[in-house]
Amino acid sequence: MFHQNEPAKRRIRAKTTNLSHGGKVVLFTCKPDPGADGSERSGLTFRTFYFEREGNAFVKATEGAAAISRKLAARMDVVTCESALDVQRRVKTPFVLVTKRSEKGGSFQYSLLTLAGSPNRLEPCIEFKLPYQMKGKVRILQGPTVLWCHGNSAFYTSPLAAGVREVPVQTTRWLFGELPIHKGQLFALGLSEPLLTNQPQSTLGYFLELGQVFDGSLILPRPYLCITQCVRVLRADGEGDALRCAVVAATSQKQLVLFENGTVRDTCELPFEQADDVQVVNTGRSGCLLLVLFKQGHVCAVWKETFQIACCWSEVSSAHVGDFLGCGTEQALLLFGGPGFSREPLEKFLITDLCGISYSSGQDSEAPKTSLPPQENSLFTLQALESRLQSGLNVLQELEREVRVKDRVLQQSIQVLAEMLSGREAVLSQPEQVLCM
């Protein structure tokens, strides 16, 4: 609570950000924390919620706080928060990055905190200072590793990096990501400057953990790196020049593009601009959804198997992926904002996998809110269903062909065995010999 005679310029506005972890939602809030002596300090509080089916609502599980600064004059904000793999503990855990500006304004203090040690206490993980404020997209990836750009350079820090390090590669148009392989590989992609004026730019990659440069076109070809806004590696194996991977990238041309080993395999026209992130929802036997998040509060779901749009929503404040129902498969959680939005960030939501699971609250109807015109949205839905049915039919036909081949092999093997037992020589035609080998 603020004193009435406190100058307005010294007030710190509470700011809340959230992430999902282990099927729960974690809310982080920066706000003033009154001390016992009447003074105030900047504090970071967190609350953890789980979904209760019976009440169709999120229920608070735990809460806690961490004192970041005892000086009210120091302005503190949450930069970003993500769930990432803690390499030392070998578990995925929530991380939150906060910044505190010095009183003189000459430097910025950054602190990365984690809930890994205790569900009721935030623990410091990394602390570092910068002479500038982070701008643009800041990532927290496995390690934990914090990555960001400043000017034309890329920087990162982690518990093993021993301070802030600059990626020793001169490129432009940086993109960060990680390969889902055994040990995991963090990479940075950029456009290399040609040695000669008549040479084109090429995609250059850099593995942060190994300190190695590699051919970035194995992940993303050069023409697409210039227009890619966010990227997600679906699968990968091998290393170096033998790297093989499947990647989806959302571009500034309103396209979602699927690459396999640096080659375009499929594209999907997106209904919105300014894509910000791509997440994968594993719905189990029903397949996978690619959840594309946009900066203007839009979300678009695309079937991974057919690369067709399944549904779209607007006025979304944040979107998350996890098993919020505890059923063994993943669902998408959409938290809604916009006009008339309640101050409680978990009162207006939708949990769905677009395959029969749907829990919602604070919406006009049970149907997912779509920002597409009804006819256009119906067309997208029908196309996606037709494509998935055709894909399923193709798989069924292939299985039937395999069963017929196995039946022929079994029958001919029985015939050969019977003739051998009776002392007769089995005579097979060339195709039959091939089947029985």
N, C-alpha and C positions, 0 to 999 in steps of 0.2 A: 504494500500500500504506500502511496506517495503522500508526503505532507503537502498541505494546501499552499504553503508559502515557498515550496520548492520551485526553482526556475524551470520553465518548461523545456529549455534547451538541454537540461541535464537528465531528462527522463529517457529511459530506455524502453522502447516499444517491444513487447513480447512477440517473438517470431517462432513459428512452429514448422518443423519439417518432419518427415516420417519415412520409414522404411519397413519392409516385411522381413521376418526372420523366423524360421522354424514354425511356420503357420500362424505366427502372431504379428501384430503391428506394434512398432515402437515409435512413439512421438517424442521428439526433442524440442525443447522450448528454451530460448534465451530470455531471461527477464531479471529484474532487480530482486535481490534477496535481502530483506531487512535483517540486520545483525542484532545481537542482544544488546549492544550498547547504543542502539538507535541509528547507527550508520548503515549504509546500504552498499552492497557489492554486486557485481555482475555474477549471475549464476546460471548454470545449465541444468535444467530438470528433464527427466524422462519418465514416461509412463508406458507400460506394456499392456496390450489388450489381446484377448482371445475371443473368438466368435462362439456364441452360445446359440445353438439351433433352436432350442425350445423358446427362448425369448426373442429370437431373431434380432440380436443386438450384440455389440462388442462390450465385453465386461473387462474391467481393469484387473490385471493380475499382479503387477508389481509397479513400484515407483521409486524414484530416488533423485539425488541431486549431486552436483559437483561444483565447487567454488572455483571459478576461473580467475577472477580478479577481485581484490578488495577495494579497488578504487572505482567509484561511480563514474568518474570522468572518462575512464577508458571504455570506449564503445566496443561492444562485443556482438558478433553475429555468427550464425551457423552458415558455413560455406556450402557443405554438402554432407550427405550421409549415405552409406552403402553397406551392404552385407558382403564381406569378402573373406577369403580363406586366410586364416592365421597359420603361416607355414610352421612356426615353432610348435604350436599346440595341435596342428593338423586338424583343425575344426573351422567351420565357417562361423563368423561372429559379426555382430553389428559394430560399425565404426562411425564416428561423427567427427568432422573437422570443423573447428571453430577458429575465428580470428579475433584478435584484440588489438586495436590501434593504440599506439603509445600516446601519452598526453601531449607531447610535442608534435605528433603527427609525422615523425620522420621515418618510422618503421612500423611493421606489422608483425605481431607475434601470432604464430599458428600452433594449435594444439590438436593432435589426433587422439581421441579417447575411445575406449572399447568397453564392452560389457562382458568380455570373455571370462574374466576371473570370477565375477559375482553378478548374479542377475539383479542385485539391488545397489550396485555401486559402479560408477564409471571410473576407469583406471587410465592414467596417461600412458600413451604408447610412443608418440613422437612429438617433439617440440622443436620448432625452428623459427628463425626470423627472416624476413624479406624486406628490402628497401622499397617495395612496391606492393600494391594490392592485387591479388589474383583476379583475373578477369576471364570470362568465357567458361568453357567446359573444364571442370576439375574432376578427375576420376580417382576413386579409391579401389585398387585392384589387389590381387592376392599378394601376400607378403606380411603385413599390409604395405602397399606402395601407393604413395600419393603422386599423381602425375598432372602437370599443367603446362601451359604455354605462356611465354612472355616475349612479345615481338616475334621474331622468326625462329626463336629457340625453344626447345622443349626441356623441361626439368623434371626431376623426380627425387624422392627421398623415401627411405624405409629404415627399419631398425638395423639392417645390415649395411646400409649405404654410408653410415657415419657422416651425416650432413646432407646438404642439398647438392645434387650432381646435375650437370648439364649433359644431355645426350650429345656425344661428340661427333655429330653428323650435321653438315650444313645442308638443310633442306627447307622447303616451305610446305604449307598445307599439311599440318600434322594431324594424324589420327592415332588413337591409342586402343589397344585391345589385348586379349590373352587367348592362347591356344589351349583347348581342353585336352591336353595330353598328360602323360603319366606325371611328370614333374611340373608341368605347366610352364608356359613361356610368355612373358610380357613382351609386347612389341610396340614399336612406334613406326608409323609409316609417313613418308614425306616425298616430295618431288625433288630429285637431285638436280643441281645445276649442271648443264652440259659443259664439257671441256672446250668444245669448239662451238662457234656461233651457229653452224649449220646442223648441229646435232640436236635431236629432240630431247626433252626432259624424260626421265625414267623414274619408276617407282623404286624407292630405296627403303629397305627395312632395317631395323636395329633391334636385336634381342637385348633387353636391359640386363637380365641375369647373367648371360654369357658374355656380354660386351662384344657381340659379333654383328657384322653387317651381312645382310642377305638380300636376295632378289625379292623385293616387295611385290612384284607382279604375280608371284605365286599365290598371294592373298588377294590383291586387288590390282587390276591392270591400270596403266597410267591414265587413259582417257576418263576413267571413272573416279580416280582419286581426286581429280579437280572438282567434281560435283558431289562427292559423297558427304553426307552430313552426319551419319552414324553407321557403325558396322558391328556385326555380331558373327563370330566364328561358331558354326554349328558342330563341326567335327574336324579333327585333324590327326595326322600321324606322320611319322618321319621327321626329319630335321634338315636344315640347310637347303641345298639344292634338290634334295629328295622330298621336300615338304609337299604333302597332299592335304587339301582341306576343302571344306564346303563353307561358303560365307554368304551372308545376306547383307546387303547395303541399301540404305534409303538415300536417295539422291535429291538434289535441288530441282530436278525435273519431274518431281512427283511420281517417282518410280521406286518400287522395291525390286531389287535385282538379286537373283541367285547365281553365285559363281561356284564352279567346281574346278579346282586347280588353276584358277586365274582365267577361266573361260566362262562366258555367260551361258547359263543353262535355261533360265526362265525369267520373266519379268511380270510385274503386276502394277497396273496403274493405281496410284494412291489418290484418294479424294481430297487430301489436304496438303498444305505446304509446311515447310520448316519442321521436318522430322527431327526428333531429339534423341530417341533411343529405340532399340528393338529388343524385346524380351521374348523368351520361348516358354510356352505353356504346354506341358506334357499332360494331356488329358487321359492317358492310358490307351486302351484299345481304340478309342475314337480318333486317335492321331494327335498331332501337335498343332498348336496355334502360334503364329507369329504376331505378337502384340506390338504395334508401332505407335509410339507416343509422339505427339506434336507439341510445339511450344505454345500454341494458342488454346490449349485445353482440350484438344481433340485426341481421340484414340481410335485406332483401326485394327481389327482382328483379321488375319489372313490365314487360311488353311495352308499348312506347310506342304502337304502332299499334292494339292492341286494348284496352289498359288493363286487362289481366288479369294476375294473379299468375303468374309463371313458376316461382319457387322461393324457398325461405327457408333461412336458416342461423342457428345460434346459437353462442355462445362465440367470437365474432369480436372480436379485439382491434383490428383496423383493416381498412379496405377501400379499394382503390385502383383507378383506371382508367388503362389505357395499353396500348400495343402491346408487351407483354413478350416476345412470341415473334418480333417483327420480321417479321410477315406482312402488314403493311399495314392491318390492322383492329385494333379495340380489344378487350381482354378485361378482365374483372373479376378482381382479385387479392384474395383473402381471407386474412388472416393470423389464425390461430386461437390463442386462449388458453384460460383455464379450468383446471379441476383437472388436474394432471399435466402442465401446460404446461412445456416446456423453457425454460431461460433464454435460449436463442438464438431471437430473434423470427422468424427466417425458416426454421425447421425444419418447421413445421406450416402448410401453406398449400394453397390451391386456386386454380388459374388456369383460368377457363372463360368461354365466351361463350354457353353453353347452346344452341349450334348445331353441336356436334360437336367442339369444342376443349375438352379437359379434361386438366390436369396437376395432380397432387396429391401430397402427402407428409405422412406422420404421421397419416393418417386410417384409420379402420377399413375403409373400402371406397373404391372409385373414385367411387361416387355422391356427389353433393353432400349435405352434411349438412343435413337439414331438421328444423326444430323443430315442424312441423305434424304432426298425426296422419296416418298413411299414407293413410287414406281421404279426408280433407279435402284433403291435398296433391295426391292423384291427381285429385280433382274440379277443383281449381284448374288443374292442368296440362291436363286434357282440355278444359276451357272455353277456356283460352288457345289450344290447338291448333285447336279448332273455329272460334274467332273469327278466327284468322289464316288458316285455310283458306278461310273464307267471304270474308274481305277479299281474298285472292288470287284467288278465283273471280270476284268482282265486277270486279276490275281486268282479268282475262282477258276477261270478257264485254264490257267497255267497249272493249278493244282490238279484239276481233272485230267489233264494230259499226262502229268507225272504219275497219277494213279493208274491210268490205262497202260502206260509203259511198264510199270512195276508188275501189273497183272500178267502182261504178256511174258515178261521175263520169268515170273514164277511158274506159269503154266508150262513154258518150254523147258524149264529146269526140271520140273516133275516128269515130263515126257522123256527127257534124256536119261534121268535116273532110272525110270521104269524099264527102258530098253536095255540099259546097261545091266540091271539086275537079272533080266531075262536072257542075257547072253547075246543079245542082238546089238549090232553096231548102229549107233544113232547117226543119221545123216541129216545135217542141217544146211539150210541155204545160207548164203553169205550174210544177209541181214540178221538172221536168227543167231549165227555165230557171234556177231557183234554184240547182240543183246545179252547173250549168255556168258560173255567174257567177264 
